[in-house]
């Protein structure tokens, strides 16, 4: 999902984005649409997203956010996946879903726009059909050494879980930053 890309607070040009809803028929959250304009996003420029999803039943406050991020490194024609660890709540982390949403400016804006409730009061997400069109934000801008380390190909999988067990939402995206 392109919102994941933006929520990573990275920079530069994002292109070749692919996404899919990796949940099965038992999932409670189903992503229907995820579009981002422009197709090539540049640092410091505006980005517009259109997102729709269906939530089959209420999502409780004890739910967890299971985010996994891999840097894909090409070496002599082979691709290797390097999992980025969790550092200060960023990277591949298992955290309380409400902390994840409240602690990330972009996700907080997304929540307020698509769920239509203040982020600070997040406890549950009620079942229903949600859609937001023309969600606007500015893509972050980094330079120098950060640019060097951030450039590359990534894969992100974000699941929402009941405790450490059953996943009730799954979203995967692949993207390139260069």
GUMARKOL-376258 format. One line per field, with one value per residue: residue number from 1; residue in one letter; x, y, z of N, C-alpha, C in turn. Coordinates in nm, 4 decimals. Layout:
num = c(NUM,...)
residuo = c(A,...)
n.xx = c(X,...)
n.yy = c(Y,...)
n.zz = c(Z,...)
ca.xx = c(X,...)
ca.yy = c(Y,...)
ca.zz = c(Z,...)
c.xx = c(X,...)
c.yy = c(Y,...)
c.zz = c(Z,...)
//
This chain:
num = c(1,2,3,4,5,6,7,8,9,10,11,12,13,14,15,16,17,18,19,20,21,22,23,24,25,26,27,28,29,30,31,32,33,34,35,36,37,38,39,40,41,42,43,44,45,46,47,48,49,50,51,52,53,54,55,56,57,58,59,60,61,62,63,64,65,66,67,68,69,70,71,72,73,74,75,76,77,78,79,80,81,82,83,84,85,86,87,88,89,90,91,92,93,94,95,96,97,98,99,100,101,102,103,104,105,106,107,108,109,110,111,112,113,114,115,116,117,118,119,120,121,122,123,124,125,126,127,128,129,130,131,132,133,134,135,136,137,138,139,140,141,142,143,144,145,146,147,148,149,150,151,152,153,154,155,156,157,158,159,160,161,162,163,164,165,166,167,168,169,170,171,172,173,174,175,176,177,178)
residuo = c(X,X,X,X,X,X,X,X,X,X,X,X,X,X,X,X,X,X,X,X,X,X,X,X,X,X,X,X,X,X,X,X,X,X,X,X,X,X,X,X,X,X,X,X,X,X,X,X,X,X,X,X,X,X,X,X,X,X,X,X,X,X,X,X,X,X,X,X,X,X,X,X,X,X,X,X,X,X,X,X,X,X,X,X,X,X,X,X,X,X,X,X,X,X,X,X,X,X,X,X,X,X,X,X,X,X,X,X,X,X,X,X,X,X,X,X,X,X,X,X,X,X,X,X,X,X,X,X,X,X,X,X,X,X,X,X,X,X,X,X,X,X,X,X,X,X,X,X,X,X,X,X,X,X,X,X,X,X,X,X,X,X,X,X,X,X,X,X,X,X,X,X,X,X,X,X,X,X)
n.xx = c(0.0845,0.0534,0.0380,0.1857,0.4409,0.4668,0.4382,0.6713,0.8407,1.0376,1.2403,1.2744,1.2437,0.9646,0.8699,0.7308,0.5457,0.3748,0.0891,-0.1015,-0.3888,-0.3275,-0.4740,-0.6925,-1.0088,-1.1002,-1.0194,-1.0736,-1.0449,-1.0520,-0.8861,-0.9852,-0.9225,-0.6356,-0.4738,-0.2296,-0.1226,0.1154,0.2296,0.5017,0.6664,0.8144,1.0609,0.9520,0.7330,0.3770,0.1454,-0.1254,-0.3745,-0.6061,-0.8148,-0.9879,-1.1621,-1.3011,-1.4344,-1.5116,-1.5897,-1.5890,-1.2768,-1.0794,-0.9333,-0.7081,-0.5644,-0.2884,-0.0213,0.1608,0.4316,0.6449,0.9474,1.1482,1.4612,1.5505,1.8169,2.0111,2.2464,2.4825,2.2809,2.1125,1.8601,1.8489,1.6894,1.6832,1.5937,1.4704,1.5331,1.3541,1.3581,1.3310,1.0539,1.0234,1.0603,1.0742,0.8357,0.6475,0.3776,0.1400,-0.1648,-0.3048,-0.1018,0.0696,-0.0816,-0.1500,0.1065,0.2218,0.2370,0.1375,-0.0208,-0.2033,-0.3320,-0.4418,-0.6162,-0.7958,-0.9057,-1.0127,-1.1577,-1.2944,-1.2796,-1.1324,-0.7831,-0.6536,-0.8414,-0.8460,-0.9524,-1.1014,-1.1864,-1.4699,-1.6873,-1.7530,-1.7856,-1.5252,-1.3953,-1.1651,-1.0968,-0.8757,-0.6869,-0.4468,-0.0981,0.2381,0.5276,0.8026,1.1294,1.4652,1.8238,2.1728,2.3640,2.1492,1.9939,2.1594,2.1494,1.8796,1.7902,1.6691,1.5211,1.2216,1.0186,0.7129,0.5162,0.2171,0.0403,-0.2529,-0.3232,-0.4813,-0.3655,-0.0710,-0.1483,-0.3885,-0.4082,-0.5942,-0.5929,-0.4133,-0.1638,0.0389,0.3167,0.5359,0.8091,1.0113,1.2691,1.4420)
n.yy = c(-0.1151,0.2202,0.4053,0.2913,0.3281,0.6042,0.6293,0.5268,0.7333,0.8087,0.9202,1.0681,0.9276,0.7358,0.4525,0.2015,0.0645,-0.1985,-0.3665,-0.5784,-0.7296,-0.9461,-1.1003,-1.3721,-1.5462,-1.5363,-1.3059,-0.9893,-0.7400,-0.5912,-0.4763,-0.2746,-0.0808,0.0978,0.3692,0.5943,0.9185,1.1512,0.8943,0.8613,0.9587,1.2385,1.3636,1.5861,1.6693,1.6982,1.4347,1.2349,1.0200,0.7520,0.5452,0.2499,0.0371,-0.2539,-0.3354,-0.6090,-0.6705,-0.5161,-0.3821,-0.4471,-0.2727,-0.4027,-0.5031,-0.5910,-0.4446,-0.5756,-0.5210,-0.5737,-0.5163,-0.5407,-0.4941,-0.5206,-0.6535,-0.6461,-0.8573,-0.9465,-1.0374,-1.1798,-1.1661,-1.0647,-1.0789,-0.8578,-0.8263,-0.5492,-0.4395,-0.3603,-0.0382,0.1996,0.1929,0.1957,0.0363,-0.3216,-0.4170,-0.5367,-0.4100,-0.2407,-0.1754,0.0686,0.2361,0.2373,0.3686,0.6147,0.7116,0.7800,1.0272,1.0318,0.7941,0.8602,1.0826,0.9462,0.7701,0.9567,1.0660,0.8472,0.6895,0.8800,0.9857,1.1406,1.0983,1.0919,0.9816,0.7141,0.3897,0.1678,0.0287,0.0564,-0.1763,-0.1621,0.0070,0.1832,0.4721,0.6911,0.9671,1.1617,1.2101,1.4032,1.4585,1.5525,1.4234,1.3030,1.4587,1.3808,1.4014,1.3796,1.1503,0.9968,0.9709,0.8045,0.5612,0.5018,0.4759,0.2257,-0.1054,-0.2269,-0.4364,-0.4617,-0.5934,-0.5725,-0.6675,-0.7008,-0.8133,-1.0396,-1.0414,-1.2431,-1.4151,-1.4981,-1.3476,-1.0770,-0.9016,-0.8273,-0.6845,-0.6296,-0.4765,-0.3856,-0.1811,0.0750,0.2935,0.5572)
n.zz = c(0.0000,-0.0811,0.1183,0.3167,0.2197,0.2326,0.5069,0.5992,0.6058,0.4169,0.1384,-0.1879,-0.5149,-0.5848,-0.7467,-0.9663,-0.8064,-0.6522,-0.5213,-0.2998,-0.1465,0.0913,0.2579,0.3532,0.2926,0.5495,0.6615,0.8237,0.7229,0.4104,0.1422,-0.1192,-0.3085,-0.4057,-0.4888,-0.6114,-0.6896,-0.8097,-1.0420,-1.0282,-0.7543,-0.6108,-0.3851,-0.1344,-0.2793,-0.3484,-0.2821,-0.3813,-0.2659,-0.3195,-0.1501,-0.0645,0.1574,0.3164,0.6264,0.8068,1.0736,1.4015,1.5083,1.7746,2.0621,2.1615,1.9578,1.7428,1.5517,1.3001,1.1403,0.8703,0.7088,0.4274,0.2748,-0.0521,-0.2058,-0.4902,-0.6375,-0.8569,-1.0370,-0.8701,-0.6187,-0.2853,0.0270,0.2911,0.6116,0.7780,1.0955,1.4064,1.5320,1.7699,1.7362,1.4618,1.1429,1.1106,1.3117,1.5938,1.7336,1.9483,1.7870,1.8148,1.9186,1.7021,1.5032,1.6293,1.6798,1.4387,1.2114,0.9430,0.9292,1.1238,1.0074,0.7895,0.9220,1.0381,0.8056,0.6579,0.8417,0.9738,1.2344,1.5266,1.5589,1.8073,1.9738,1.9169,1.9630,1.8802,1.5584,1.3793,1.2117,0.8586,0.5360,0.3985,0.2479,0.1008,-0.0939,-0.2889,-0.0863,0.0481,0.0876,0.1739,0.0327,0.2192,0.2503,0.2156,0.2393,0.1445,0.3363,0.4253,0.1944,0.0438,0.1903,0.1836,-0.0816,-0.3020,-0.3437,-0.2008,0.0139,0.1780,0.4353,0.6013,0.8714,1.0706,1.3920,1.6280,1.9339,1.9508,1.7638,1.5367,1.2189,1.0985,0.8970,0.6063,0.4124,0.1333,-0.0225,-0.2870,-0.3738,-0.5288,-0.4474,-0.5703)
ca.xx = c(0.0000,0.1402,0.0420,0.2991,0.5613,0.4714,0.4540,0.8105,0.9108,1.1554,1.2502,1.3209,1.1466,0.9049,0.8073,0.7133,0.4764,0.2751,0.0302,-0.2148,-0.4500,-0.2821,-0.5625,-0.7755,-1.1526,-1.1283,-0.9741,-1.1795,-1.0183,-1.0323,-0.8513,-1.0499,-0.8587,-0.5237,-0.4166,-0.1502,-0.0820,0.1557,0.2842,0.6383,0.6610,0.9444,1.0766,0.9023,0.6176,0.2468,0.1002,-0.2685,-0.4098,-0.7453,-0.8129,-1.1146,-1.1514,-1.4190,-1.4029,-1.6257,-1.6352,-1.5128,-1.1389,-1.0643,-0.8189,-0.5931,-0.5083,-0.1476,0.0299,0.2792,0.4899,0.7730,1.0067,1.2699,1.5363,1.5859,1.9485,2.0500,2.3910,2.5142,2.1607,2.0324,1.8024,1.8543,1.6018,1.7415,1.4866,1.5085,1.4899,1.2731,1.4391,1.2494,0.9187,1.0243,1.1177,0.9921,0.7964,0.5195,0.3362,-0.0025,-0.2170,-0.3373,0.0256,0.1214,-0.1588,-0.1355,0.2455,0.2697,0.1583,0.0675,-0.1272,-0.3034,-0.4105,-0.5181,-0.7256,-0.8942,-0.9724,-1.0896,-1.2478,-1.3721,-1.2761,-1.0025,-0.6797,-0.6228,-0.9424,-0.8467,-0.9595,-1.1460,-1.2333,-1.5981,-1.7091,-1.8158,-1.7150,-1.4549,-1.3291,-1.1169,-1.0451,-0.7994,-0.6128,-0.3244,0.0114,0.3649,0.6249,0.9184,1.2517,1.5917,1.9382,2.3014,2.3872,2.0193,1.9569,2.2422,2.1027,1.7379,1.7694,1.6668,1.3965,1.1680,0.8935,0.6504,0.3948,0.1575,-0.0719,-0.3130,-0.3415,-0.5369,-0.2529,0.0345,-0.2063,-0.4569,-0.4053,-0.7254,-0.5702,-0.2799,-0.1406,0.1777,0.3539,0.6752,0.8323,1.1476,1.3031,1.5717)
ca.yy = c(0.0000,0.3361,0.4754,0.2352,0.3934,0.7368,0.6184,0.4935,0.8619,0.8060,1.0271,1.0524,0.8922,0.6049,0.4081,0.0575,0.0154,-0.3036,-0.3994,-0.6700,-0.7661,-1.0844,-1.1709,-1.4764,-1.5246,-1.5200,-1.1734,-0.8935,-0.6172,-0.6216,-0.3572,-0.2784,0.0118,0.1765,0.4429,0.7107,1.0081,1.1012,0.7587,0.8766,1.0557,1.2994,1.4179,1.7198,1.7003,1.6513,1.3023,1.2172,0.8782,0.7086,0.4162,0.1989,-0.0917,-0.3042,-0.3982,-0.6968,-0.6598,-0.4187,-0.4164,-0.4085,-0.1920,-0.4863,-0.5571,-0.5609,-0.4110,-0.6572,-0.4628,-0.6316,-0.4433,-0.6005,-0.4266,-0.6204,-0.6170,-0.7220,-0.8844,-1.0346,-1.0957,-1.2449,-1.0751,-1.1106,-1.0025,-0.8241,-0.7741,-0.4323,-0.4582,-0.2579,0.0582,0.3102,0.1829,0.1997,-0.0838,-0.4412,-0.4106,-0.5843,-0.3079,-0.2175,-0.1064,0.2075,0.3083,0.2523,0.4711,0.7430,0.7549,0.8071,1.1404,0.9954,0.6992,0.9349,1.1560,0.8473,0.7262,1.0647,1.0860,0.7325,0.6426,0.9996,1.0079,1.1965,0.9989,1.0879,0.9010,0.5792,0.2709,0.0603,0.0659,-0.0095,-0.2405,-0.0767,0.0345,0.3103,0.5193,0.8289,1.0073,1.2860,1.2254,1.4712,1.4742,1.5854,1.3158,1.3544,1.4872,1.3553,1.4238,1.3372,1.0100,0.9296,0.9360,0.6904,0.4392,0.4778,0.4333,0.0817,-0.1781,-0.2698,-0.5120,-0.4384,-0.6691,-0.5189,-0.7478,-0.6667,-0.9418,-1.0543,-1.0942,-1.2947,-1.5253,-1.4866,-1.2247,-1.0466,-0.8093,-0.8439,-0.6009,-0.6398,-0.3872,-0.3789,-0.0511,0.1150,0.4318,0.5876)
ca.zz = c(0.0000,-0.0911,0.2465,0.3898,0.1707,0.2921,0.6510,0.6289,0.6133,0.3323,0.0436,-0.3228,-0.6177,-0.5663,-0.8706,-0.9798,-0.6881,-0.6671,-0.3921,-0.2989,-0.0194,0.1078,0.3504,0.2932,0.3111,0.6920,0.7044,0.8563,0.6485,0.2687,0.0646,-0.2497,-0.4025,-0.3555,-0.6019,-0.5720,-0.7976,-0.9406,-1.0435,-0.9785,-0.6459,-0.5835,-0.2506,-0.1100,-0.3631,-0.3027,-0.3223,-0.3614,-0.2606,-0.3165,-0.0821,-0.0131,0.2240,0.3860,0.7540,0.8335,1.2126,1.4789,1.5422,1.9145,2.1030,2.1965,1.8340,1.7201,1.4199,1.2702,1.0201,0.8303,0.5964,0.3742,0.1692,-0.1522,-0.2582,-0.6094,-0.6418,-0.9696,-1.0942,-0.7675,-0.5200,-0.1468,0.1160,0.4198,0.6966,0.8554,1.2340,1.4735,1.6049,1.8200,1.6819,1.3148,1.0830,1.1286,1.4532,1.6427,1.8309,1.9663,1.6691,1.8461,1.9280,1.5660,1.4328,1.6992,1.6799,1.3039,1.1594,0.8207,0.9601,1.1995,0.9071,0.7139,1.0101,1.0493,0.6765,0.6094,0.9464,1.0096,1.3790,1.5667,1.5843,1.9506,2.0434,1.8602,2.0478,1.7924,1.4249,1.3609,1.0826,0.7589,0.4106,0.4126,0.1264,0.1016,-0.2243,-0.2882,0.0387,0.0075,0.1822,0.1098,0.0490,0.2931,0.1751,0.2832,0.1504,0.1969,0.3675,0.4333,0.0575,0.0049,0.2548,0.1579,-0.2202,-0.3244,-0.3636,-0.0719,0.0249,0.3078,0.4670,0.7238,0.9188,1.1987,1.4602,1.7624,2.0100,1.8629,1.6888,1.4089,1.1409,1.0415,0.7872,0.5495,0.2951,0.0873,-0.1314,-0.3329,-0.4330,-0.5556,-0.4171,-0.6316)
c.xx = c(0.0888,0.1426,0.1546,0.4266,0.5747,0.4961,0.5954,0.8955,1.0433,1.1420,1.2667,1.2124,1.0949,0.8368,0.7929,0.6462,0.3740,0.2167,-0.0724,-0.2634,-0.4177,-0.3652,-0.6429,-0.9229,-1.1895,-1.0836,-1.0923,-1.1641,-0.9838,-1.0056,-0.9075,-0.9761,-0.7428,-0.4543,-0.3411,-0.1123,0.0132,0.2152,0.4297,0.6362,0.8016,0.9436,1.0257,0.7813,0.4894,0.2143,-0.0484,-0.3006,-0.5615,-0.7448,-0.9553,-1.0910,-1.2825,-1.3703,-1.5270,-1.6779,-1.5431,-1.3735,-1.1124,-0.9351,-0.6970,-0.5302,-0.3645,-0.1210,0.1584,0.3344,0.6252,0.8214,1.1355,1.3314,1.5791,1.7138,1.9820,2.2012,2.4169,2.3907,2.0720,1.9783,1.8046,1.7668,1.6706,1.6322,1.5403,1.4498,1.4074,1.3653,1.3517,1.1092,0.9090,1.0973,1.0216,0.9578,0.6612,0.4810,0.1856,-0.0531,-0.2471,-0.2104,0.0821,0.0492,-0.1396,0.0064,0.3021,0.1798,0.0770,-0.0463,-0.2396,-0.3925,-0.4993,-0.6392,-0.8351,-0.9718,-1.0596,-1.1913,-1.3367,-1.3873,-1.1404,-0.9042,-0.6525,-0.7210,-0.9472,-0.8529,-0.9998,-1.1764,-1.3609,-1.6089,-1.7770,-1.7339,-1.6539,-1.3855,-1.2849,-1.0579,-0.9768,-0.7368,-0.4753,-0.2247,0.1364,0.4632,0.7499,1.0416,1.3739,1.7038,2.0635,2.3108,2.2559,1.9739,2.0317,2.1875,1.9581,1.7119,1.7676,1.5269,1.3523,1.0436,0.8425,0.5287,0.3433,0.0351,-0.1233,-0.3517,-0.4192,-0.4257,-0.1430,-0.0179,-0.2623,-0.4450,-0.5449,-0.7160,-0.4288,-0.2703,0.0075,0.2016,0.5024,0.6944,0.9809,1.1630,1.4377,1.5832)
c.yy = c(0.1209,0.4164,0.4205,0.3044,0.5298,0.7285,0.5790,0.6191,0.8579,0.9095,0.9762,1.0131,0.7520,0.5682,0.2572,-0.0023,-0.0892,-0.3281,-0.5085,-0.6921,-0.9144,-1.1613,-1.2770,-1.4483,-1.5035,-1.3827,-1.0816,-0.7645,-0.6547,-0.4905,-0.3730,-0.1946,0.0800,0.2403,0.5632,0.7877,1.1117,0.9613,0.7572,0.9914,1.1076,1.3623,1.5604,1.7586,1.6438,1.5145,1.2946,1.0685,0.8614,0.5667,0.3776,0.0619,-0.1248,-0.3709,-0.4758,-0.6896,-0.5652,-0.4720,-0.3592,-0.3362,-0.2754,-0.5517,-0.5108,-0.5278,-0.4901,-0.6108,-0.5276,-0.5588,-0.5141,-0.5073,-0.5370,-0.5738,-0.7072,-0.7354,-0.9882,-1.1089,-1.1695,-1.1399,-1.1411,-1.0191,-0.9833,-0.7592,-0.6607,-0.4466,-0.3415,-0.1679,0.1773,0.3115,0.1902,0.0784,-0.1996,-0.4551,-0.4751,-0.4909,-0.3070,-0.1343,0.0403,0.2913,0.3358,0.3657,0.6080,0.7988,0.7893,0.9126,1.1026,0.8984,0.7658,1.0152,1.0619,0.8025,0.8323,1.0851,0.9684,0.6845,0.7564,1.0165,1.0656,1.0860,0.9829,1.0002,0.7565,0.4735,0.1511,0.1179,-0.0134,-0.0704,-0.1420,-0.0673,0.1732,0.3456,0.6626,0.8549,1.1421,1.3152,1.2811,1.4790,1.5109,1.4730,1.3714,1.3732,1.4633,1.3820,1.3668,1.1882,0.9324,0.8850,0.8114,0.5598,0.4043,0.4295,0.2813,0.0269,-0.2349,-0.3562,-0.4889,-0.5294,-0.6159,-0.6022,-0.6901,-0.7986,-0.9267,-1.1167,-1.1393,-1.4007,-1.4824,-1.3482,-1.2002,-0.9406,-0.8298,-0.7619,-0.6087,-0.5395,-0.4031,-0.2445,-0.0233,0.2616,0.4576,0.7348)
c.zz = c(0.0000,0.0372,0.3327,0.3486,0.2348,0.4405,0.6900,0.6421,0.5385,0.2236,-0.0980,-0.4197,-0.5889,-0.6977,-0.8672,-0.8575,-0.7259,-0.5285,-0.4100,-0.1566,-0.0011,0.2100,0.2779,0.3207,0.4570,0.7439,0.7305,0.7776,0.5047,0.1945,-0.0757,-0.3538,-0.3320,-0.4748,-0.5489,-0.6977,-0.7402,-0.9293,-0.9976,-0.8791,-0.6184,-0.4450,-0.2418,-0.1925,-0.3041,-0.3612,-0.2905,-0.3664,-0.2592,-0.2614,-0.0446,0.0482,0.2924,0.5137,0.7966,0.9764,1.2884,1.5129,1.6804,1.9451,2.1406,2.0730,1.8160,1.5739,1.3999,1.1355,0.9934,0.7055,0.5562,0.2710,0.0742,-0.2206,-0.3758,-0.6119,-0.7496,-1.0211,-0.9948,-0.6709,-0.3834,-0.0623,0.2505,0.5038,0.7826,0.9949,1.2869,1.5551,1.6404,1.7571,1.5310,1.2615,1.1030,1.2765,1.4769,1.7563,1.8448,1.8472,1.6985,1.8604,1.7891,1.4939,1.4977,1.6885,1.5436,1.2406,1.0363,0.8476,1.0383,1.1033,0.8270,0.7957,1.0166,0.9202,0.6362,0.7133,0.9965,1.1607,1.4151,1.6046,1.7341,2.0277,1.9928,1.9696,1.9629,1.6539,1.4026,1.2225,0.9876,0.6325,0.4227,0.2819,0.1478,-0.0361,-0.2093,-0.1520,0.0021,0.1222,0.1041,0.1382,0.1171,0.2049,0.2640,0.1849,0.2153,0.2194,0.3767,0.2948,0.0113,0.0625,0.2208,0.0151,-0.2297,-0.3401,-0.2286,-0.0894,0.1663,0.3201,0.6005,0.7565,1.0501,1.2621,1.5900,1.8456,1.9158,1.7676,1.5542,1.3457,1.0847,0.9319,0.7364,0.4211,0.2604,-0.0244,-0.1627,-0.3996,-0.4468,-0.5202,-0.4832,-0.6673)
//
